[in-house]
Amino acid sequence: MKRPLLIVTISYILGIIIGVYFKQSIFLILFAGITGIVFWKIIKKKKTIIIAICIVPCLLSCQQINNLNNKYNKMYKLDDENIAITGTVCSQINETDYKYSVNIKLENKLKLTIYIEKKEDVSKLEYGNKISVVGTYKKPTGKRNYKGYNYMKYLKTKKICGSLMVDGEVNLIKTKNINPIFAVINKLSLTFKQNLKKLLPKQESELEQGILLGDTSDIEKKTLENVTYRTC
């Protein structure tokens, strides 16, 4: 069989597309596709291995997307509930007038943005620290109008499943709970951002940061919505 790697790649991508756009019909579509391929191969008298090469990657990627959607939905059901969460800080600290915010990576591999009062010891929020917090969970908003900006889908591209308004203290469980390579990359990224802020005006440096590093955390939400909407 010619170009098996290409066929595997195409099948894997097909599975992702099915998982994203045909959520409730995944198994029906797969069953119909598998049945059609099997009968076609029987008629053509080809080897069974070809069927496996086409179907297995599609099934695997489809199942991965389905599992990921289940993780998001499980979190979304906790909307407005007071929950306890444990995770590892995986972003740099953002600061507003009254709060700090960071992203933490949860045990289910999703990320959550947590907001903490400024009275909290900021050293607990250092990159790579494993922490536990209690607070009110909020799921992201979807489309506010027809063809409008979908903030929930945008956050999904970053594997962020919502936000948590922390009520009490941040409990530090462990420091440097992250791959050392990621820690070095984070330091380089932080240095690059600091240099951008020195060289460019605030709004321009934030946009450049988003373009060059893919980090839009410092960009105002309204600006981000306008940019995303115009480029969609």
C-alpha positions as CSV (number, residue, x, y, z in Angstrom):
1,M,0.0,0.0,0.0
2,K,1.4,3.4,-1.0
3,R,1.9,6.2,1.5
4,P,0.4,4.5,4.7
5,L,1.5,7.4,6.9
6,L,-0.5,9.8,4.8
7,I,-3.6,7.6,5.1
8,V,-3.1,7.3,8.9
9,T,-2.8,11.1,9.2
10,I,-5.9,11.8,7.1
11,S,-7.9,9.2,9.1
12,Y,-6.8,10.7,12.4
13,I,-7.8,14.2,11.2
14,L,-11.1,12.8,10.0
15,G,-11.8,11.4,13.5
16,I,-11.1,14.9,15.0
17,I,-13.5,16.5,12.6
18,I,-16.2,13.9,13.4
19,G,-15.6,14.4,17.1
20,V,-15.9,18.2,17.0
21,Y,-18.8,18.7,14.5
22,F,-20.9,15.5,14.9
23,K,-21.0,15.2,18.7
24,Q,-24.2,13.2,19.1
25,S,-23.8,11.1,15.9
26,I,-20.2,9.9,16.3
27,F,-20.9,6.2,16.7
28,L,-23.6,6.2,14.0
29,I,-21.3,7.9,11.5
30,L,-18.4,5.6,12.4
31,F,-20.6,2.5,12.1
32,A,-21.9,3.5,8.7
33,G,-18.3,4.3,7.5
34,I,-16.8,1.1,8.9
35,T,-19.6,-1.0,7.3
36,G,-19.1,0.7,3.9
37,I,-15.3,0.3,4.0
38,V,-15.6,-3.4,5.0
39,F,-18.0,-4.2,2.2
40,W,-16.0,-2.3,-0.3
41,K,-12.8,-4.1,0.7
42,I,-14.5,-7.5,0.6
43,I,-15.7,-6.7,-2.9
44,K,-12.3,-5.6,-4.0
45,K,-10.6,-8.5,-2.2
46,K,-8.0,-6.4,-0.4
47,K,-6.2,-7.2,2.7
48,T,-7.8,-6.6,6.1
49,I,-4.7,-4.6,7.3
50,I,-5.7,-1.8,5.0
51,I,-9.1,-1.5,6.7
52,A,-7.3,-1.3,10.1
53,I,-4.9,1.4,8.9
54,C,-7.9,3.5,7.8
55,I,-10.2,2.9,10.7
56,V,-8.1,2.7,13.9
57,P,-6.6,6.2,13.8
58,C,-10.0,7.6,13.1
59,L,-11.5,5.8,16.0
60,L,-8.7,6.8,18.4
61,S,-8.8,10.5,17.5
62,C,-12.6,10.5,17.7
63,Q,-12.5,8.9,21.1
64,Q,-10.0,11.4,22.3
65,I,-12.2,14.3,21.3
66,N,-15.2,12.7,22.9
67,N,-13.3,12.2,26.2
68,L,-12.1,15.8,26.1
69,N,-15.7,17.1,25.6
70,N,-16.9,14.9,28.5
71,K,-14.2,16.6,30.7
72,Y,-15.4,20.0,29.7
73,N,-19.1,19.1,30.3
74,K,-18.3,17.6,33.7
75,M,-16.8,20.9,34.7
76,Y,-19.5,23.1,33.2
77,K,-22.1,21.3,35.3
78,L,-20.4,22.8,38.4
79,D,-21.3,26.3,37.3
80,D,-21.9,28.7,40.3
81,E,-21.0,25.9,42.8
82,N,-18.4,26.3,45.6
83,I,-15.7,23.7,44.9
84,A,-12.2,22.7,46.1
85,I,-9.6,22.4,43.3
86,T,-6.0,21.3,43.2
87,G,-3.7,22.2,40.3
88,T,-0.3,23.4,39.2
89,V,0.4,27.0,38.3
90,C,1.0,27.0,34.5
91,S,1.0,30.7,33.6
92,Q,2.6,33.9,34.8
93,I,0.7,36.1,37.3
94,N,-1.6,38.8,35.9
95,E,-2.4,41.7,38.2
96,T,-5.4,44.0,38.3
97,D,-6.3,46.8,40.8
98,Y,-7.8,44.3,43.3
99,K,-6.8,40.7,42.3
100,Y,-4.2,38.4,41.0
101,S,-5.0,35.8,38.4
102,V,-3.2,32.7,37.2
103,N,-4.0,29.6,35.2
104,I,-3.6,26.2,36.9
105,K,-3.4,22.8,35.3
106,L,-5.9,20.4,36.9
107,E,-5.5,16.6,37.3
108,N,-7.8,16.1,34.3
109,K,-5.3,18.0,32.2
110,L,-7.7,21.0,31.7
111,K,-6.8,24.5,32.8
112,L,-8.7,26.8,35.1
113,T,-8.2,30.6,35.6
114,I,-8.3,31.4,39.3
115,Y,-8.7,34.9,40.8
116,I,-7.2,35.7,44.2
117,E,-7.4,38.7,46.5
118,K,-4.2,40.8,46.6
119,K,-3.8,40.2,50.3
120,E,-2.6,36.7,49.5
121,D,1.1,35.9,49.4
122,V,2.0,36.2,45.7
123,S,5.0,33.8,46.1
124,K,2.5,30.9,46.4
125,L,1.5,31.6,42.8
126,E,4.9,31.1,41.2
127,Y,5.1,29.1,38.0
128,G,5.2,25.4,38.7
129,N,3.8,25.5,42.3
130,K,1.1,22.9,43.1
131,I,-1.7,24.6,45.1
132,S,-5.2,23.9,46.4
133,V,-8.0,26.5,46.6
134,V,-11.7,26.8,47.4
135,G,-14.0,29.1,45.5
136,T,-17.0,29.6,43.2
137,Y,-16.6,28.1,39.8
138,K,-17.9,30.0,36.7
139,K,-18.2,28.3,33.3
140,P,-17.3,30.5,30.2
141,T,-19.9,32.4,28.3
142,G,-20.9,31.2,24.8
143,K,-22.3,33.3,22.0
144,R,-24.2,36.3,23.2
145,N,-25.9,36.8,19.8
146,Y,-26.1,35.2,16.3
147,K,-22.7,34.9,14.7
148,G,-21.3,36.7,17.8
149,Y,-18.0,36.0,19.5
150,N,-18.0,32.7,21.3
151,Y,-15.7,33.1,24.4
152,M,-16.2,29.5,25.5
153,K,-14.9,28.1,22.2
154,Y,-11.9,30.5,22.3
155,L,-11.0,29.3,25.8
156,K,-11.2,25.7,24.6
157,T,-8.4,26.4,22.1
158,K,-6.3,27.0,25.2
159,K,-7.8,24.1,27.2
160,I,-9.3,26.5,29.7
161,C,-12.6,25.3,31.2
162,G,-13.6,28.3,33.2
163,S,-12.7,30.5,36.2
164,L,-12.7,30.3,40.0
165,M,-13.2,33.2,42.4
166,V,-11.1,32.0,45.4
167,D,-12.8,32.6,48.7
168,G,-10.1,31.6,51.2
169,E,-6.4,31.1,51.4
170,V,-4.2,29.5,48.8
171,N,-2.6,26.4,50.2
172,L,0.9,25.6,48.8
173,I,1.3,21.8,48.4
174,K,4.6,21.6,46.5
175,T,7.1,23.8,44.7
176,K,8.6,23.2,41.2
177,N,5.9,20.6,40.4
178,I,6.6,20.9,36.6
179,N,9.0,19.8,33.9
180,P,12.3,21.8,34.2
181,I,12.2,22.4,30.4
182,F,8.8,24.2,30.8
183,A,10.3,26.3,33.7
184,V,13.1,27.5,31.4
185,I,10.7,28.3,28.6
186,N,8.6,30.3,31.0
187,K,11.6,32.3,32.2
188,L,12.6,33.1,28.6
189,S,9.0,34.1,27.8
190,L,8.8,36.4,30.8
191,T,12.1,38.1,29.8
192,F,10.8,38.6,26.3
193,K,7.6,40.2,27.5
194,Q,9.4,42.5,29.8
195,N,11.6,43.7,26.9
196,L,8.5,44.2,24.7
197,K,7.0,46.4,27.4
198,K,10.1,48.5,27.6
199,L,10.3,49.0,23.8
200,L,6.7,49.5,22.9
201,P,3.6,51.3,24.2
202,K,1.3,49.2,26.4
203,Q,-1.4,48.3,23.9
204,E,1.1,47.6,21.1
205,S,3.3,45.4,23.4
206,E,0.2,43.4,24.4
207,L,-0.8,42.8,20.8
208,E,2.8,41.8,19.8
209,Q,2.9,39.4,22.8
210,G,-0.3,37.8,21.5
211,I,1.0,37.5,17.9
212,L,4.5,36.3,18.7
213,L,4.0,34.2,21.8
214,G,0.3,33.3,21.5
215,D,-0.3,34.8,25.0
216,T,-3.4,37.0,25.0
217,S,-3.8,37.2,28.8
218,D,-2.8,40.9,29.0
219,I,-5.0,42.0,26.1
220,E,-8.3,43.6,27.2
221,K,-11.3,41.4,26.6
222,K,-13.1,43.9,24.4
223,T,-10.0,44.3,22.2
224,L,-9.6,40.6,22.0
225,E,-13.3,40.1,21.0
226,N,-13.0,42.7,18.2
227,V,-9.8,41.2,16.8
228,T,-11.1,37.6,17.0
229,Y,-14.4,38.6,15.4
230,R,-12.8,40.4,12.5
231,T,-10.4,37.6,11.7
232,C,-13.0,34.8,11.9
